[in-house]
Amino acid sequence: MAFDWHPAPKRQYVLTLRGVLEFTVTDGSTFTLRPGDVLIATDTTGTGHKWRRTSEESWMRAYIILEEGTDDGFKPLS
């Protein structure tokens, strides 16, 4: 299963609970999401991202929607 290019509907955390995905962002870079990984989706405009499942298991995830205009406190390592 795959989902073509789309922006995130809202700023949100996406917690992968089951399944493995190859995730591609606008600049063409890819990374793998596995159970336990947390993605911070901020690409709410433009092309967005796409993904494809690379495991037999369906992708089960949980979303935490971030309120517009608020600081979620996240500080990247780099």
C-alpha positions as CSV (number, residue, x, y, z in Angstrom):
1,M,0.0,0.0,0.0
2,A,1.2,3.5,-0.7
3,F,-0.1,7.1,-0.4
4,D,1.1,9.6,-3.0
5,W,2.1,13.2,-2.4
6,H,0.0,15.1,0.1
7,P,0.4,17.8,2.8
8,A,-0.4,17.0,6.5
9,P,-3.9,18.3,7.3
10,K,-2.6,19.9,10.6
11,R,0.7,20.2,12.5
12,Q,0.8,16.9,14.4
13,Y,2.8,14.1,16.0
14,V,2.3,10.8,14.3
15,L,3.2,7.8,16.5
16,T,3.8,4.5,14.6
17,L,2.3,1.6,16.5
18,R,2.6,-1.2,13.9
19,G,3.9,-1.6,10.4
20,V,7.0,-0.2,8.6
21,L,7.0,2.6,6.1
22,E,9.4,4.2,3.7
23,F,8.6,8.0,4.0
24,T,9.7,10.5,1.4
25,V,9.7,14.3,1.8
26,T,9.7,17.1,-0.7
27,D,13.5,17.3,-1.2
28,G,13.5,13.6,-2.2
29,S,15.1,12.3,1.0
30,T,13.6,9.1,2.5
31,F,13.7,7.5,5.9
32,T,12.0,4.5,7.5
33,L,9.4,4.6,10.2
34,R,9.1,1.6,12.5
35,P,6.9,0.9,15.6
36,G,7.9,3.3,18.3
37,D,9.0,6.1,16.0
38,V,7.4,9.5,16.3
39,L,7.2,11.8,13.2
40,I,6.5,15.5,13.6
41,A,4.4,16.5,10.6
42,T,4.7,20.2,9.9
43,D,4.4,20.2,6.1
44,T,0.8,21.5,5.9
45,T,1.3,23.4,2.6
46,G,2.8,22.6,-0.7
47,T,3.6,19.1,-2.0
48,G,4.0,17.6,1.5
49,H,5.2,14.0,1.7
50,K,4.4,10.5,0.5
51,W,4.8,7.0,2.0
52,R,4.7,3.4,1.1
53,R,4.3,0.4,3.4
54,T,7.3,-1.9,3.3
55,S,6.0,-4.6,5.7
56,E,3.1,-7.0,5.5
57,E,1.5,-5.5,8.6
58,S,-0.9,-2.6,8.1
59,W,0.3,0.8,9.4
60,M,-1.3,1.5,12.7
61,R,-0.7,5.0,14.0
62,A,-1.9,7.5,16.5
63,Y,-2.1,11.3,15.9
64,I,-1.6,14.1,18.4
65,I,-2.9,17.3,16.8
66,L,-1.0,20.4,17.7
67,E,-3.0,23.6,18.3
68,E,-2.2,26.4,15.8
69,G,0.1,29.1,17.1
70,T,1.3,27.2,20.1
71,D,4.8,26.0,21.0
72,D,4.9,22.3,21.5
73,G,8.2,22.5,23.3
74,F,10.1,20.3,20.8
75,K,13.8,21.1,20.4
76,P,15.6,19.2,17.7
77,L,19.0,17.7,18.5
78,S,20.8,19.3,15.5
